[in-house]
Structure formats: C-alpha cells, structure tokens
Amino acid sequence: MTTTEFIGAAHAQCTALGMPAYEPILVQHPIQPKTKDDVRALADQVLDQIVGKLLKQKVQQAA
C-alpha cells in the first residue's frame, strides 16, 4: 500500500522483489498531515482491497 505520489517507487520495489505485475493499493497523498481519524477513514476505504489481496495470496499458496 502506498500513496498516489509514490506509485512509481512502489512499482520499482515490486519489480525488484520479482513481482513486476503486482499492483499496489493506493490511497490519496499526503498522509502526514492527516489526523488519526482521517487515516482510519483512508484505511476503511481500502480495507476490502487489502483483505482481497491477502486472501488471493493465501489461495495461491495453497494451490
């Protein structure tokens, strides 16, 4: 997961880790000035995506 500002760096890291097709989950940039409640709201917005990626990986590992 990363902010929209760092998508290029996230893709480079995925490639370096041998996962060039992996698509990171994005939230709006910046996070630093946000309150705890704002960050929780961002997390709530992408929670289904996070769970979906975790479950997909778990299924792939089991196969």
mmCIF file of the N, C-alpha and C atoms, coordinates in Angstrom:
data_MODEL
# 
_entry.id   MODEL 
# 
loop_
_atom_site.group_PDB 
_atom_site.id 
_atom_site.type_symbol 
_atom_site.label_atom_id 
_atom_site.label_alt_id 
_atom_site.label_comp_id 
_atom_site.label_asym_id 
_atom_site.label_entity_id 
_atom_site.label_seq_id 
_atom_site.pdbx_PDB_ins_code 
_atom_site.Cartn_x 
_atom_site.Cartn_y 
_atom_site.Cartn_z 
_atom_site.occupancy 
_atom_site.B_iso_or_equiv 
_atom_site.pdbx_formal_charge 
_atom_site.auth_seq_id 
_atom_site.auth_comp_id 
_atom_site.auth_asym_id 
_atom_site.auth_atom_id 
_atom_site.pdbx_PDB_model_num 
ATOM 1   N N  . MET A 1 1  ? 0.847   -1.157  0.000   1.00 0.00 ? 1  MET A N  1 
ATOM 2   C CA . MET A 1 1  ? 0.000   0.000   0.000   1.00 0.00 ? 1  MET A CA 1 
ATOM 3   C C  . MET A 1 1  ? 0.899   1.228   0.000   1.00 0.00 ? 1  MET A C  1 
ATOM 4   N N  . THR A 1 2  ? 0.496   2.214   -0.771  1.00 0.00 ? 2  THR A N  1 
ATOM 5   C CA . THR A 1 2  ? 1.266   3.451   -0.852  1.00 0.00 ? 2  THR A CA 1 
ATOM 6   C C  . THR A 1 2  ? 0.334   4.594   -1.207  1.00 0.00 ? 2  THR A C  1 
ATOM 7   N N  . THR A 1 3  ? 0.879   5.794   -1.173  1.00 0.00 ? 3  THR A N  1 
ATOM 8   C CA . THR A 1 3  ? 0.084   6.937   -1.614  1.00 0.00 ? 3  THR A CA 1 
ATOM 9   C C  . THR A 1 3  ? 0.304   7.148   -3.108  1.00 0.00 ? 3  THR A C  1 
ATOM 10  N N  . THR A 1 4  ? -0.608  7.885   -3.696  1.00 0.00 ? 4  THR A N  1 
ATOM 11  C CA . THR A 1 4  ? -0.559  8.132   -5.131  1.00 0.00 ? 4  THR A CA 1 
ATOM 12  C C  . THR A 1 4  ? 0.749   8.786   -5.563  1.00 0.00 ? 4  THR A C  1 
ATOM 13  N N  . GLU A 1 5  ? 1.367   9.541   -4.685  1.00 0.00 ? 5  GLU A N  1 
ATOM 14  C CA . GLU A 1 5  ? 2.618   10.224  -5.002  1.00 0.00 ? 5  GLU A CA 1 
ATOM 15  C C  . GLU A 1 5  ? 3.771   9.248   -5.240  1.00 0.00 ? 5  GLU A C  1 
ATOM 16  N N  . PHE A 1 6  ? 3.721   8.088   -4.617  1.00 0.00 ? 6  PHE A N  1 
ATOM 17  C CA . PHE A 1 6  ? 4.840   7.154   -4.650  1.00 0.00 ? 6  PHE A CA 1 
ATOM 18  C C  . PHE A 1 6  ? 4.580   5.903   -5.485  1.00 0.00 ? 6  PHE A C  1 
ATOM 19  N N  . ILE A 1 7  ? 3.646   5.967   -6.411  1.00 0.00 ? 7  ILE A N  1 
ATOM 20  C CA . ILE A 1 7  ? 3.316   4.802   -7.222  1.00 0.00 ? 7  ILE A CA 1 
ATOM 21  C C  . ILE A 1 7  ? 4.523   4.322   -8.041  1.00 0.00 ? 7  ILE A C  1 
ATOM 22  N N  . GLY A 1 8  ? 5.310   5.240   -8.566  1.00 0.00 ? 8  GLY A N  1 
ATOM 23  C CA . GLY A 1 8  ? 6.497   4.855   -9.332  1.00 0.00 ? 8  GLY A CA 1 
ATOM 24  C C  . GLY A 1 8  ? 7.485   4.078   -8.482  1.00 0.00 ? 8  GLY A C  1 
ATOM 25  N N  . ALA A 1 9  ? 7.716   4.558   -7.269  1.00 0.00 ? 9  ALA A N  1 
ATOM 26  C CA . ALA A 1 9  ? 8.634   3.867   -6.357  1.00 0.00 ? 9  ALA A CA 1 
ATOM 27  C C  . ALA A 1 9  ? 8.067   2.510   -5.952  1.00 0.00 ? 9  ALA A C  1 
ATOM 28  N N  . ALA A 1 10 ? 6.761   2.430   -5.777  1.00 0.00 ? 10 ALA A N  1 
ATOM 29  C CA . ALA A 1 10 ? 6.138   1.156   -5.407  1.00 0.00 ? 10 ALA A CA 1 
ATOM 30  C C  . ALA A 1 10 ? 6.296   0.140   -6.533  1.00 0.00 ? 10 ALA A C  1 
ATOM 31  N N  . HIS A 1 11 ? 6.088   0.578   -7.778  1.00 0.00 ? 11 HIS A N  1 
ATOM 32  C CA . HIS A 1 11 ? 6.273   -0.332  -8.910  1.00 0.00 ? 11 HIS A CA 1 
ATOM 33  C C  . HIS A 1 11 ? 7.726   -0.793  -9.012  1.00 0.00 ? 11 HIS A C  1 
ATOM 34  N N  . ALA A 1 12 ? 8.665   0.110   -8.775  1.00 0.00 ? 12 ALA A N  1 
ATOM 35  C CA . ALA A 1 12 ? 10.081  -0.262  -8.817  1.00 0.00 ? 12 ALA A CA 1 
ATOM 36  C C  . ALA A 1 12 ? 10.399  -1.291  -7.733  1.00 0.00 ? 12 ALA A C  1 
ATOM 37  N N  . GLN A 1 13 ? 9.853   -1.113  -6.547  1.00 0.00 ? 13 GLN A N  1 
ATOM 38  C CA . GLN A 1 13 ? 10.089  -2.055  -5.451  1.00 0.00 ? 13 GLN A CA 1 
ATOM 39  C C  . GLN A 1 13 ? 9.478   -3.417  -5.771  1.00 0.00 ? 13 GLN A C  1 
ATOM 40  N N  . CYS A 1 14 ? 8.272   -3.420  -6.321  1.00 0.00 ? 14 CYS A N  1 
ATOM 41  C CA . CYS A 1 14 ? 7.636   -4.690  -6.698  1.00 0.00 ? 14 CYS A CA 1 
ATOM 42  C C  . CYS A 1 14 ? 8.487   -5.426  -7.733  1.00 0.00 ? 14 CYS A C  1 
ATOM 43  N N  . THR A 1 15 ? 8.984   -4.693  -8.701  1.00 0.00 ? 15 THR A N  1 
ATOM 44  C CA . THR A 1 15 ? 9.836   -5.286  -9.730  1.00 0.00 ? 15 THR A CA 1 
ATOM 45  C C  . THR A 1 15 ? 11.115  -5.837  -9.110  1.00 0.00 ? 15 THR A C  1 
ATOM 46  N N  . ALA A 1 16 ? 11.727  -5.073  -8.219  1.00 0.00 ? 16 ALA A N  1 
ATOM 47  C CA . ALA A 1 16 ? 12.962  -5.510  -7.566  1.00 0.00 ? 16 ALA A CA 1 
ATOM 48  C C  . ALA A 1 16 ? 12.742  -6.774  -6.738  1.00 0.00 ? 16 ALA A C  1 
ATOM 49  N N  . LEU A 1 17 ? 11.518  -6.949  -6.251  1.00 0.00 ? 17 LEU A N  1 
ATOM 50  C CA . LEU A 1 17 ? 11.193  -8.129  -5.440  1.00 0.00 ? 17 LEU A CA 1 
ATOM 51  C C  . LEU A 1 17 ? 10.665  -9.292  -6.286  1.00 0.00 ? 17 LEU A C  1 
ATOM 52  N N  . GLY A 1 18 ? 10.738  -9.125  -7.620  1.00 0.00 ? 18 GLY A N  1 
ATOM 53  C CA . GLY A 1 18 ? 10.334  -10.208 -8.506  1.00 0.00 ? 18 GLY A CA 1 
ATOM 54  C C  . GLY A 1 18 ? 8.844   -10.281 -8.779  1.00 0.00 ? 18 GLY A C  1 
ATOM 55  N N  . MET A 1 19 ? 8.117   -9.188  -8.520  1.00 0.00 ? 19 MET A N  1 
ATOM 56  C CA . MET A 1 19 ? 6.669   -9.155  -8.732  1.00 0.00 ? 19 MET A CA 1 
ATOM 57  C C  . MET A 1 19 ? 6.290   -7.973  -9.619  1.00 0.00 ? 19 MET A C  1 
ATOM 58  N N  . PRO A 1 20 ? 6.787   -7.923  -10.854 1.00 0.00 ? 20 PRO A N  1 
ATOM 59  C CA . PRO A 1 20 ? 6.567   -6.745  -11.691 1.00 0.00 ? 20 PRO A CA 1 
ATOM 60  C C  . PRO A 1 20 ? 5.101   -6.473  -12.035 1.00 0.00 ? 20 PRO A C  1 
ATOM 61  N N  . ALA A 1 21 ? 4.245   -7.469  -11.977 1.00 0.00 ? 21 ALA A N  1 
ATOM 62  C CA . ALA A 1 21 ? 2.828   -7.270  -12.316 1.00 0.00 ? 21 ALA A CA 1 
ATOM 63  C C  . ALA A 1 21 ? 1.974   -6.903  -11.104 1.00 0.00 ? 21 ALA A C  1 
ATOM 64  N N  . TYR A 1 22 ? 2.563   -6.915  -9.911  1.00 0.00 ? 22 TYR A N  1 
ATOM 65  C CA . TYR A 1 22 ? 1.801   -6.622  -8.701  1.00 0.00 ? 22 TYR A CA 1 
ATOM 66  C C  . TYR A 1 22 ? 1.336   -5.170  -8.708  1.00 0.00 ? 22 TYR A C  1 
ATOM 67  N N  . GLU A 1 23 ? 0.072   -4.965  -8.394  1.00 0.00 ? 23 GLU A N  1 
ATOM 68  C CA . GLU A 1 23 ? -0.484  -3.609  -8.330  1.00 0.00 ? 23 GLU A CA 1 
ATOM 69  C C  . GLU A 1 23 ? -0.694  -3.217  -6.872  1.00 0.00 ? 23 GLU A C  1 
ATOM 70  N N  . PRO A 1 24 ? 0.064   -2.240  -6.391  1.00 0.00 ? 24 PRO A N  1 
ATOM 71  C CA . PRO A 1 24 ? -0.100  -1.795  -5.006  1.00 0.00 ? 24 PRO A CA 1 
ATOM 72  C C  . PRO A 1 24 ? -1.463  -1.136  -4.793  1.00 0.00 ? 24 PRO A C  1 
ATOM 73  N N  . ILE A 1 25 ? -1.900  -1.170  -3.575  1.00 0.00 ? 25 ILE A N  1 
ATOM 74  C CA . ILE A 1 25 ? -3.129  -0.478  -3.196  1.00 0.00 ? 25 ILE A CA 1 
ATOM 75  C C  . ILE A 1 25 ? -2.767  0.977   -2.940  1.00 0.00 ? 25 ILE A C  1 
ATOM 76  N N  . LEU A 1 26 ? -3.564  1.886   -3.494  1.00 0.00 ? 26 LEU A N  1 
ATOM 77  C CA . LEU A 1 26 ? -3.268  3.312   -3.405  1.00 0.00 ? 26 LEU A CA 1 
ATOM 78  C C  . LEU A 1 26 ? -4.252  4.053   -2.522  1.00 0.00 ? 26 LEU A C  1 
ATOM 79  N N  . VAL A 1 27 ? -3.730  5.019   -1.769  1.00 0.00 ? 27 VAL A N  1 
ATOM 80  C CA . VAL A 1 27 ? -4.548  5.993   -1.052  1.00 0.00 ? 27 VAL A CA 1 
ATOM 81  C C  . VAL A 1 27 ? -4.055  7.379   -1.452  1.00 0.00 ? 27 VAL A C  1 
ATOM 82  N N  . GLN A 1 28 ? -4.881  8.365   -1.224  1.00 0.00 ? 28 GLN A N  1 
ATOM 83  C CA . GLN A 1 28 ? -4.527  9.729   -1.611  1.00 0.00 ? 28 GLN A CA 1 
ATOM 84  C C  . GLN A 1 28 ? -3.350  10.260  -0.789  1.00 0.00 ? 28 GLN A C  1 
ATOM 85  N N  . HIS A 1 29 ? -2.502  10.993  -1.454  1.00 0.00 ? 29 HIS A N  1 
ATOM 86  C CA . HIS A 1 29 ? -1.338  11.644  -0.851  1.00 0.00 ? 29 HIS A CA 1 
ATOM 87  C C  . HIS A 1 29 ? -1.751  13.064  -0.480  1.00 0.00 ? 29 HIS A C  1 
ATOM 88  N N  . PRO A 1 30 ? -1.242  13.631  0.559   1.00 0.00 ? 30 PRO A N  1 
ATOM 89  C CA . PRO A 1 30 ? -0.313  13.108  1.562   1.00 0.00 ? 30 PRO A CA 1 
ATOM 90  C C  . PRO A 1 30 ? -1.057  12.513  2.759   1.00 0.00 ? 30 PRO A C  1 
ATOM 91  N N  . ILE A 1 31 ? -0.327  11.722  3.538   1.00 0.00 ? 31 ILE A N  1 
ATOM 92  C CA . ILE A 1 31 ? -0.892  11.151  4.768   1.00 0.00 ? 31 ILE A CA 1 
ATOM 93  C C  . ILE A 1 31 ? -0.417  11.934  5.988   1.00 0.00 ? 31 ILE A C  1 
ATOM 94  N N  . GLN A 1 32 ? 0.793   12.434  5.929   1.00 0.00 ? 32 GLN A N  1 
ATOM 95  C CA . GLN A 1 32 ? 1.449   13.053  7.090   1.00 0.00 ? 32 GLN A CA 1 
ATOM 96  C C  . GLN A 1 32 ? 0.577   14.077  7.826   1.00 0.00 ? 32 GLN A C  1 
ATOM 97  N N  . PRO A 1 33 ? -0.115  14.997  7.149   1.00 0.00 ? 33 PRO A N  1 
ATOM 98  C CA . PRO A 1 33 ? -0.863  15.993  7.916   1.00 0.00 ? 33 PRO A CA 1 
ATOM 99  C C  . PRO A 1 33 ? -2.236  15.507  8.397   1.00 0.00 ? 33 PRO A C  1 
ATOM 100 N N  . LYS A 1 34 ? -2.596  14.291  8.089   1.00 0.00 ? 34 LYS A N  1 
ATOM 101 C CA . LYS A 1 34 ? -3.932  13.800  8.433   1.00 0.00 ? 34 LYS A CA 1 
ATOM 102 C C  . LYS A 1 34 ? -4.027  13.418  9.906   1.00 0.00 ? 34 LYS A C  1 
ATOM 103 N N  . THR A 1 35 ? -5.234  13.529  10.423  1.00 0.00 ? 35 THR A N  1 
ATOM 104 C CA . THR A 1 35 ? -5.483  13.104  11.800  1.00 0.00 ? 35 THR A CA 1 
ATOM 105 C C  . THR A 1 35 ? -5.621  11.580  11.836  1.00 0.00 ? 35 THR A C  1 
ATOM 106 N N  . LYS A 1 36 ? -5.618  11.027  13.046  1.00 0.00 ? 36 LYS A N  1 
ATOM 107 C CA . LYS A 1 36 ? -5.816  9.585   13.191  1.00 0.00 ? 36 LYS A CA 1 
ATOM 108 C C  . LYS A 1 36 ? -7.136  9.159   12.546  1.00 0.00 ? 36 LYS A C  1 
ATOM 109 N N  . ASP A 1 37 ? -8.169  9.962   12.748  1.00 0.00 ? 37 ASP A N  1 
ATOM 110 C CA . ASP A 1 37 ? -9.474  9.627   12.169  1.00 0.00 ? 37 ASP A CA 1 
ATOM 111 C C  . ASP A 1 37 ? -9.433  9.658   10.646  1.00 0.00 ? 37 ASP A C  1 
ATOM 112 N N  . ASP A 1 38 ? -8.703  10.617  10.083  1.00 0.00 ? 38 ASP A N  1 
ATOM 113 C CA . ASP A 1 38 ? -8.562  10.686  8.623   1.00 0.00 ? 38 ASP A CA 1 
ATOM 114 C C  . ASP A 1 38 ? -7.843  9.452   8.083   1.00 0.00 ? 38 ASP A C  1 
ATOM 115 N N  . VAL A 1 39 ? -6.785  9.022   8.781   1.00 0.00 ? 39 VAL A N  1 
ATOM 116 C CA . VAL A 1 39 ? -6.029  7.854   8.345   1.00 0.00 ? 39 VAL A CA 1 
ATOM 117 C C  . VAL A 1 39 ? -6.895  6.599   8.472   1.00 0.00 ? 39 VAL A C  1 
ATOM 118 N N  . ARG A 1 40 ? -7.660  6.515   9.533   1.00 0.00 ? 40 ARG A N  1 
ATOM 119 C CA . ARG A 1 40 ? -8.581  5.378   9.675   1.00 0.00 ? 40 ARG A CA 1 
ATOM 120 C C  . ARG A 1 40 ? -9.593  5.354   8.537   1.00 0.00 ? 40 ARG A C  1 
ATOM 121 N N  . ALA A 1 41 ? -10.082 6.520   8.150   1.00 0.00 ? 41 ALA A N  1 
ATOM 122 C CA . ALA A 1 41 ? -11.037 6.599   7.042   1.00 0.00 ? 41 ALA A CA 1 
ATOM 123 C C  . ALA A 1 41 ? -10.390 6.129   5.744   1.00 0.00 ? 41 ALA A C  1 
ATOM 124 N N  . LEU A 1 42 ? -9.128  6.506   5.505   1.00 0.00 ? 42 LEU A N  1 
ATOM 125 C CA . LEU A 1 42 ? -8.410  6.022   4.323   1.00 0.00 ? 42 LEU A CA 1 
ATOM 126 C C  . LEU A 1 42 ? -8.277  4.500   4.370   1.00 0.00 ? 42 LEU A C  1 
ATOM 127 N N  . ALA A 1 43 ? -7.924  3.979   5.535   1.00 0.00 ? 43 ALA A N  1 
ATOM 128 C CA . ALA A 1 43 ? -7.777  2.534   5.686   1.00 0.00 ? 43 ALA A CA 1 
ATOM 129 C C  . ALA A 1 43 ? -9.116  1.835   5.436   1.00 0.00 ? 43 ALA A C  1 
ATOM 130 N N  . ASP A 1 44 ? -10.185 2.403   5.942   1.00 0.00 ? 44 ASP A N  1 
ATOM 131 C CA . ASP A 1 44 ? -11.510 1.819   5.712   1.00 0.00 ? 44 ASP A CA 1 
ATOM 132 C C  . ASP A 1 44 ? -11.842 1.766   4.227   1.00 0.00 ? 44 ASP A C  1 
ATOM 133 N N  . GLN A 1 45 ? -11.400 2.764   3.478   1.00 0.00 ? 45 GLN A N  1 
ATOM 134 C CA . GLN A 1 45 ? -11.687 2.830   2.042   1.00 0.00 ? 45 GLN A CA 1 
ATOM 135 C C  . GLN A 1 45 ? -10.999 1.703   1.265   1.00 0.00 ? 45 GLN A C  1 
ATOM 136 N N  . VAL A 1 46 ? -9.875  1.230   1.748   1.00 0.00 ? 46 VAL A N  1 
ATOM 137 C CA . VAL A 1 46 ? -9.115  0.206   1.018   1.00 0.00 ? 46 VAL A CA 1 
ATOM 138 C C  . VAL A 1 46 ? -9.096  -1.148  1.726   1.00 0.00 ? 46 VAL A C  1 
ATOM 139 N N  . LEU A 1 47 ? -9.806  -1.265  2.824   1.00 0.00 ? 47 LEU A N  1 
ATOM 140 C CA . LEU A 1 47 ? -9.784  -2.499  3.600   1.00 0.00 ? 47 LEU A CA 1 
ATOM 141 C C  . LEU A 1 47 ? -10.194 -3.710  2.765   1.00 0.00 ? 47 LEU A C  1 
ATOM 142 N N  . ASP A 1 48 ? -11.230 -3.590  1.970   1.00 0.00 ? 48 ASP A N  1 
ATOM 143 C CA . ASP A 1 48 ? -11.663 -4.720  1.143   1.00 0.00 ? 48 ASP A CA 1 
ATOM 144 C C  . ASP A 1 48 ? -10.573 -5.126  0.142   1.00 0.00 ? 48 ASP A C  1 
ATOM 145 N N  . GLN A 1 49 ? -9.862  -4.144  -0.398  1.00 0.00 ? 49 GLN A N  1 
ATOM 146 C CA . GLN A 1 49 ? -8.770  -4.450  -1.326  1.00 0.00 ? 49 GLN A CA 1 
ATOM 147 C C  . GLN A 1 49 ? -7.641  -5.199  -0.615  1.00 0.00 ? 49 GLN A C  1 
ATOM 148 N N  . ILE A 1 50 ? -7.315  -4.767  0.587   1.00 0.00 ? 50 ILE A N  1 
ATOM 149 C CA . ILE A 1 50 ? -6.250  -5.407  1.361   1.00 0.00 ? 50 ILE A CA 1 
ATOM 150 C C  . ILE A 1 50 ? -6.623  -6.850  1.675   1.00 0.00 ? 50 ILE A C  1 
ATOM 151 N N  . VAL A 1 51 ? -7.826  -7.047  2.176   1.00 0.00 ? 51 VAL A N  1 
ATOM 152 C CA . VAL A 1 51 ? -8.279  -8.398  2.509   1.00 0.00 ? 51 VAL A CA 1 
ATOM 153 C C  . VAL A 1 51 ? -8.303  -9.258  1.253   1.00 0.00 ? 51 VAL A C  1 
ATOM 154 N N  . GLY A 1 52 ? -8.775  -8.701  0.136   1.00 0.00 ? 52 GLY A N  1 
ATOM 155 C CA . GLY A 1 52 ? -8.815  -9.447  -1.111  1.00 0.00 ? 52 GLY A CA 1 
ATOM 156 C C  . GLY A 1 52 ? -7.437  -9.905  -1.555  1.00 0.00 ? 52 GLY A C  1 
ATOM 157 N N  . LYS A 1 53 ? -6.444  -9.031  -1.454  1.00 0.00 ? 53 LYS A N  1 
ATOM 158 C CA . LYS A 1 53 ? -5.076  -9.413  -1.837  1.00 0.00 ? 53 LYS A CA 1 
ATOM 159 C C  . LYS A 1 53 ? -4.524  -10.478 -0.901  1.00 0.00 ? 53 LYS A C  1 
ATOM 160 N N  . LEU A 1 54 ? -4.791  -10.354 0.389   1.00 0.00 ? 54 LEU A N  1 
ATOM 161 C CA . LEU A 1 54 ? -4.308  -11.351 1.343   1.00 0.00 ? 54 LEU A CA 1 
ATOM 162 C C  . LEU A 1 54 ? -4.953  -12.712 1.091   1.00 0.00 ? 54 LEU A C  1 
ATOM 163 N N  . LEU A 1 55 ? -6.247  -12.715 0.845   1.00 0.00 ? 55 LEU A N  1 
ATOM 164 C CA . LEU A 1 55 ? -6.932  -13.980 0.596   1.00 0.00 ? 55 LEU A CA 1 
ATOM 165 C C  . LEU A 1 55 ? -6.493  -14.597 -0.723  1.00 0.00 ? 55 LEU A C  1 
ATOM 166 N N  . LYS A 1 56 ? -6.293  -13.766 -1.746  1.00 0.00 ? 56 LYS A N  1 
ATOM 167 C CA . LYS A 1 56 ? -5.836  -14.269 -3.043  1.00 0.00 ? 56 LYS A CA 1 
ATOM 168 C C  . LYS A 1 56 ? -4.464  -14.913 -2.887  1.00 0.00 ? 56 LYS A C  1 
ATOM 169 N N  . GLN A 1 57 ? -3.566  -14.269 -2.154  1.00 0.00 ? 57 GLN A N  1 
ATOM 170 C CA . GLN A 1 57 ? -2.227  -14.817 -1.939  1.00 0.00 ? 57 GLN A CA 1 
ATOM 171 C C  . GLN A 1 57 ? -2.316  -16.127 -1.178  1.00 0.00 ? 57 GLN A C  1 
ATOM 172 N N  . LYS A 1 58 ? -3.175  -16.198 -0.176  1.00 0.00 ? 58 LYS A N  1 
ATOM 173 C CA . LYS A 1 58 ? -3.323  -17.415 0.618   1.00 0.00 ? 58 LYS A CA 1 
ATOM 174 C C  . LYS A 1 58 ? -3.822  -18.556 -0.260  1.00 0.00 ? 58 LYS A C  1 
ATOM 175 N N  . VAL A 1 59 ? -4.776  -18.290 -1.143  1.00 0.00 ? 59 VAL A N  1 
ATOM 176 C CA . VAL A 1 59 ? -5.303  -19.315 -2.046  1.00 0.00 ? 59 VAL A CA 1 
ATOM 177 C C  . VAL A 1 59 ? -4.218  -19.772 -3.011  1.00 0.00 ? 59 VAL A C  1 
ATOM 178 N N  . GLN A 1 60 ? -3.430  -18.830 -3.525  1.00 0.00 ? 60 GLN A N  1 
ATOM 179 C CA . GLN A 1 60 ? -2.348  -19.190 -4.452  1.00 0.00 ? 60 GLN A CA 1 
ATOM 180 C C  . GLN A 1 60 ? -1.295  -20.044 -3.769  1.00 0.00 ? 60 GLN A C  1 
ATOM 181 N N  . GLN A 1 61 ? -1.012  -19.764 -2.511  1.00 0.00 ? 61 GLN A N  1 
ATOM 182 C CA . GLN A 1 61 ? -0.025  -20.551 -1.777  1.00 0.00 ? 61 GLN A CA 1 
ATOM 183 C C  . GLN A 1 61 ? -0.528  -21.965 -1.529  1.00 0.00 ? 61 GLN A C  1 
ATOM 184 N N  . ALA A 1 62 ? -1.834  -22.104 -1.322  1.00 0.00 ? 62 ALA A N  1 
ATOM 185 C CA . ALA A 1 62 ? -2.418  -23.410 -1.036  1.00 0.00 ? 62 ALA A CA 1 
ATOM 186 C C  . ALA A 1 62 ? -2.483  -24.288 -2.292  1.00 0.00 ? 62 ALA A C  1 
ATOM 187 N N  . ALA A 1 63 ? -2.503  -23.653 -3.448  1.00 0.00 ? 63 ALA A N  1 
ATOM 188 C CA . ALA A 1 63 ? -2.641  -24.411 -4.705  1.00 0.00 ? 63 ALA A CA 1 
ATOM 189 C C  . ALA A 1 63 ? -1.373  -25.113 -5.116  1.00 0.00 ? 63 ALA A C  1 
# 
